[in-house]
């Protein structure tokens, strides 16, 4: 028997969206992670994330150490120039 880790397609995808901060700490952004968890829309997971944050607080953990509130700007429209 071997201790080799078998990399599956899901693991590759998961690793593909991994971020690393300036201190070398790995993290994942929820909006990119949610499709792997079966959520098609961000709004469908908001309550689940809120419950996880409450569980963090209830267990005596600082929620800010585990959850970061970030916003991502969405590009609207196209880059095409309009001639009047």
Secondary structure, DSSP 8 states (H G I E B T S, - for coil): --------HHHHHHHHT-EE-TTS-EE--HHHHGGGGT-SSGGGGHHHHHHHHHHHHHTT--GGGT----------S-S-----
